[in-house]
Amino acid sequence: MSHKRIPKRKAAIAAGGVVALGAAAILLPNANASQDGASNDAAAAPKTLKAADASDLASQLAGLLGDAFAGSYYESDSKQLVVNVISGDNNNVIVQAEKAGAKVREVENSLPELEAGAQTLKAKATIPGTSWAVDPKTNKLLVTADSTVTGAKWDRLTSTVDGLGTNMATIKKSAGTFKTFVSGGDAIFGGGARCSLGFNVTAGDGSPAFLTAGHCGVAAEQWSDSETGEPIATVDQATFPGDGDFALVKYDDPATVAASEVNVGGGQTVQISQAAEAAVGQAVSRMGSTTGLNDGQVLGLDATVNYPEGTVTGLIQTDVCAEPGDSGGSLFTQDGAAIGLTSGGSGDCTAGGETFFQPVTTALEAVGATLGAGDAAGGAGDEAGGAGDEAGGAGDAAGGGEAGAGEEAGAGQEAGAGEEAGAGEEAGAGEEAGAGQEVGGEEAGAGQEAGAGEEAGAGEEAGAGDQTGTGQNNGVEGGSGLNESH
């Protein structure tokens, strides 16, 4: 399991490496003429976008177009956003969407109409083994029924769908049975159940915690990282069934600092830097302790699933396979965005099937947590800031030069180590609270190489360079994709 105790000084450095990156904002262009005087009336070529940026653009267009917006999806091959619009006689909505960089498709069903259809299904066809979600690619409701929906249940479902009107919904039969995947990132064990850890987070009170599935959280109060081991974490909040499937589980040891990463096996990890909304058509990966790493794409949003235990709303529907034990596991992108927590579905990783996920963004908001260990590590501010006192002592010990660390030596602020250190060697300010760029000739990088030395940024003994090496590389490795775990 990716958690361990580390000194607070190192925790502060790690906090600098795990930056909660908000998805890049995409400014909608105005309708003015271009700088060269050419008119912008002609349709602009669709933009090439990352999935997270496409999701941001879709959100902006939803607000801009109002009732004319009828959903969107991401074309992973062309890396373009497709926006459905109800134009009527107002061609301006098409022009606005195209100028924003989206591909535009005129469709028949509005979002309010599709949402009304979903409410009808809820009222008349809430049958265990069924699900429905808006499918923007078909501009219809995608209704799925598992193998248990037969006879009178099937008749009830089909008659309800027919009653919605033509071209409002399609029905798909699933060979498997909808179920939660209790049994399965890293395995966690509790009360005879096995689930998977989703993402490490910091709770609202600053304590270290992780997210997993809500049905895991209601199955057992305490969880261990080994089948026969002592509990390491206790459930703080859990939601299932109802408005989601998520649980916040706090580590029992408040000194735990858990890495913001997904262990994908083979000594590899994916660093997680942000939580992001899913986009239909987006390529995603899922990690679980039963079936390991599997890939697929998002099929639908705001899905309603009728499990035997009850109805769960607001889920993400995908074609990524999963099996018992994978519950709670991580749904993410290879560039480091946390997307969802494995809830349940049908089928397996041999025959395939449908799988549903709790959106991470909704879970974080509901439990009042933040992704990663940033806040907990930030709690080490006093000790990290204390590097100023120890680094300041380097002045007298480093050859009699003036090396006051200054008053602003807190982590993340300027921590100048004085103008001179030792025999005239420069001790630059450093932007990230290192003890300067060079002290006695040894490099003391500001953040990337964990400051100058483990404890004080100026070396343990603050000698004339001998004890002032860069220390260990204690920052969390930046970048995206797969990194070797340590």
N, C-alpha and C positions, 0 to 999 in steps of 0.2 A: 504494500500500500504506500502511496506517495505522501507520507507524512513523517515528520521527525522533529525532535527538539533541536533548536539551534540557538546560539547566543544571540542576545538582542542586538548586538552590534551588527552581526551578520544579517539579522532580520531587517534592519534598517536599510542595508545595502540591497537586499532582495527586493524590498519595496520599491526601490528606484528602478529595478529592472522589469517589474510587472506593472506596466502603465495601463490603466483602464482606458483604452483608446475608444473614443466615440467614433462611430462610422462617419466617414468624411461627408460633410454637408455638400449638397449639390444645389447651387443657386440657380433658380429658374431664370432663364434669360428674358429680358424685356423685349418688347415688340418694336424697338426703335431700329432705325437704319444702322447698318454696320458702319465701321469707321471709314471704309473706303467709299461710302455713299451708296452702296448697293442696297436694294430693298430686301427685307427679310420675309417678304410675303410668301416666297417659295418655301416648300417644305424642307426643313433641315434634315440632313442625313441622320439616322438614328445613332446615338452614342454607343460606343463600346464601353461596357461597365462591368465592374466586379459585382457579384451577387449582393453584397451588403450595400453597395452604392445604389444598385437598382432598387433595393427595398426602400432606401431613403427617398429616392426620386418618386417612387410609387406613392409613398405617404404624402409627399408634397403635392403631387398631382391630384390625389384624392381630395385634399383641401381646396385646391385651386378649381377643380372641375365640378365639385359639389355633386348634385344628383346625376350628372352626366357620367360620372366615373362608375364603371361597372366591373371593377376588379382588374388584376394585372397578373402577369407571370413572367418568368425569366427564361430566355432561350439560352441554355448553357453553351450550345455550339457557336452561335453568333455573338454571345455575350451581350445581348440586347434585351431591353425591357419592352414587353408588349402590353399596351394598355387598352382595355375594352372601354368603349364609350357608347352612350346613348345620345346620338347627335340630334335626332329630330330634324328641325329646320335650322338649327344653330350650328353652322359649319365652324364657328369660331372655336368651339371646344376641341375640334380636331387640329386646328392650326396651333392652338396653345400647347397641346400635348406634343405635337411634332417639333415645335420650336424648343421644347424642353429636352428633346433628344430621345423620345420614346417612339416605338413603332405603334401605330394606332390601328385598331380594329373595331369597326362598328358592329354592335351585337344587338340582340333582341331583348334579353332579360336584364333588368336593372338589379342592382344589389338589394334594394328594398323588396323587390318581388321575390328574389331568391331567399332572402331572410324570412319573408312571410311563409314561403314554402317549407322552410326548415321548422318554423313554429307549428305548422300543420302536422308535419311528421312527428314532432314531439308530442303533440296532443293526441294523435290518433294511432301512431305506430311505434311507440316506445316499447320495443320488443327486445328482450335479451338476444344478443347475436346480430344486432343491426347497428349500422352507423351511417352518418351522412355528413357531407362537407361540400362547400362551394368549390366547384372545379372551374376556374376561370378559362382553362383551355377550351372547354366545351360550352362555357357560359350556361352550365346547368348544375343542378345538385347531383352529386355522385352518391348514390345510395348503395350500400353493400350489405349483404346478408350472408351469414355463415351457414355451415352445414346443419345447424340445429333449427333453422327457420324453414319449416315445412308445413304442409297441410293448411290448417286454418290460419296459422301465423303468416305463412307465405301469401295466402289469399288476402289477408288484412293489409299486408304491406303493399302488395301490387295494386290493390284497389285505392289505397291512399295516394300512391304515386300517380295513378291514372287521374285521380281527382284534382291533381295540381294543374292539369292542362297539358297540352302537347308542348314538347320541347322545353319542359321545365326540369325534368330529372331523368336519370338513367339508373337502372338497377344492375348490379354486378353480384354474381354468386361467388362466394369464397369456399374453397374446399375444406378449409380448416374450421376451427372454433375460436371465437373471440375469448380471450382470457388474459388476465394479468400474468406477467412473466416472473413471478416470484420463484425462486428456487435456489448470481450472476452478475468502463474502467476496471477496477479492482473488486474482488469479492468481499462482501460483508455478510456477517452471520448474526442472526438474532432469533431467539425463540423457536429454533428448529427450521427457520426460513433462511434462504440465501438470496441476496440481491446484489446489485452492483452500485458502487459509489459513482455519483454523477460528476459534480464539480466541487472543489473546495471553495469556501466562501468565508467572509467575515460577517458574523451576526451584528445586529444593530447595536449591541452593547460592547462591541469590540472583541468578543471572544471568537476563537477559531471554530469552524463548523463545516459541514458539507451538505449538499443537496442530494436527495435520492427520491425515489417514487413515494407518493403518499400512501399507496397500499402496502408498501414495506414499512412505513412509519406507523401504521395502525396495526401491523402484524406483530411487532415487538417493540418494546420501549428502549432496550439497550442493544448495542451492536458491537461486534468484535471484528478484527481484521483476519481472524483465523477461526476455523471451525471449533477448535477446542480451547481457544484463548480467552483471556479475561476481557470483559467489555472495555472498549476505549471511547465510546460515545453514547450519548443519551438523546432520545428524540425530544425536541423542544416544541415543534409544531408539525401537524400533519393534516392534509386535506385529501380525502377520498371517501366515498365518491362525491360528486357535486361539481363545484366550480374548479376543477383541476385535479391533478394527481401528483402531489409534491409534498416533501417533508424536509424540514430543517433539523439536522442532527448535530448537536454540539459535542466537540471533543471534551472528554472529561478532564484532560490535562490542559489547563489554560496556557501552558508554555508551548503547546504544539503549534508549529508553523508549517502549514501544509502547502505544498507547491501548487501553483496554478498551471496545471498541465494534465494531459490525459496520457496514461500509460497504454501504449498500443501494442505492447509485446515486443519480444526480441531485443530488449534493451533500448527501445526507442520511445520517445515521448513527443507529443505535440504541445507546444507552449500555448496556453490560452490567455489572450490579451483583452478580450471584450466579450460582452453578451450581445447577441444580435437577433433581430426578428428573422423568421424564415420567409423565403420567397418561393412560390410555386415554380418548379422547374430547376431549383437550386440543387447542385450536387452536394451531398452530405455524407459523413462517415459516422458509424455507430460503433462504440466499444462496449462490450459486456463480458462478464467473467465466464459465461458459458461458451459463447460462440466467437469471442474475440472481435477482430476488426472486420466490419462489412460496410459496403458502400451502396449508394443509391441516390434517389432524388425525392424532393418534396412533391407530393401530389395534390394536397389540399390543406386549407387553413380553417381554423375555427370549427374543427370536426367535433361531432357529438358521437360518443360510443356508448352503447348499452351493454355493459358487462353483466354477468350474472349477479355481481355484488351491487350493481346500481349504475346509474347514468353519469357519465363524466363529460363535461363540455369544455370547449376552448382548446382542443388538442390539434397537433400537426399530424397529417396523414402522409405516410411515405411508402415506398416499395422496398425499404431496407428490411432484410429479414432479422428475426430475433427468436429466441427460445427461452424456456423457463430458466431463471437465474440471471437473465439479462436485465431484469427490471431495475429502473433507476439509473442505468448506465448512460453514458455521455453520447449525445448527438452533437456533432461539431463540424466545422469546416477545416480543411487542411491549412488554411492561412490563420487559424487561431481564434475563430469565433465560436463561443458556446451557443448552441441553438436550442437543445431540448434534453429532456430526461425520458428514458424509455418507460412507457406506460404498459402497453399490451398490444394484442393483435391476434392474427391467426396464422397458421402455417408454420414453417420452420426454415432453416437455412439449407435444406435440400430441395424442397418443393417450392419455396418462396411463399409469399403471402403479403398481407397488409400489416403495417405496424404503426402505432400511434405514440406520439410524444407530447409531454408537457412542455410548453414554451418556457425557456429559462428566464426570459425577461419578466414574464408574468409571475413566476415563482419568486424571483428576487424581490419584486415589488411587494408581493403579498406577505412575505416573511420579514421584510425590512433588512435584507442582507445585501452585501456587495460582493462581486466576484473576486476570487483570489484572496491572498493573505495580506493585502495592502494595508488595511486599517489596523490589523493586529500587529503587523510589523512596524507600522507607524507609531504604535504605542511605545516603541523603544526610543522615542525622540529624546527623552532626557539623557539616556546613556549615549546615543549617537551624538547628541549635542555636546555631551561631556567630552567628546573628542577635542573640543576647543581647549579645555583645561589641560588635557594631557599633551596635545599638540603644542600648546603654548609653552609648556615646559621644555620643549625642544630648543628654545632659544638659548638657555644657559648651558644645556648639555651638549649642544651641537657646535662647540668650538667658540662659544662666547659671542656669537652673532646675535642680532636682534631677531627673534622669531616668535613674537607674540601671535597667538592664534587669532586675536581680535575678539570683539564682542559678538560677532555674527557667525559663530561657528556651529550653529544648529544644522542638523541634516537638511540638505536641500537648499540652504542659503549659502551666501558667499562665506567661505571659511579661510580667509587669507592667513597664511602662516607667517605673516610679517613680510617685510621687504627684503630681509637678508637672513640666511640661515647657514650657520657654519662659516666656512671660509669663503664667503661671498657667493655661495651657490644660491640660485634663485629658488624661492619657495612661493611660487605663483598662487594666486587666490584660488583657482579651481572653482568650477561652477557648481559642483555637486557635493561640497563639503569634504573633499579630500584635503590632505594637509599640504596642498601645493603640488605643482607639477614635478618639481625636483627638490629633494632634500639631501644634501651631501652627495649629489650625483646619482642617487638611485631614483628611478621613476616612482612617483606616488600618484598614480592615475586617480582621477576624480570620479569614482563610481564604477566605471567599467571593470576595473581590476580590483575592486573592493577597497578602494582607498589605499593609503600607505600603511600597510600592516593591519593586523586583525583588530587591534583595540583602539588605536588613537589616531590613525591616519598619519602619524609621524614616527611610527616604529615603537616597539615596546621600550627600548632603552633610549631612544632619541639620540643615538650616537651620531657621529659625523658621517652617517651614510651606511655603516655596517648593518645596523638593525632597522633600516628604513626601507626595506624592499617593498615591493608592491603587495606582498601577502598573497593569500590564496585568491583565486577567482571565485568570489562568493556571490556575485550577482547572478540573477536568473538569466540564462542565456536568451538573448533577444532573437529577433527574426521569427520566421514562420516555418512551417513544415516540420519534418522529423528531426529531433535532436537526440543525441545519446543521453540516456539517463545516467545519473551519477550515484 
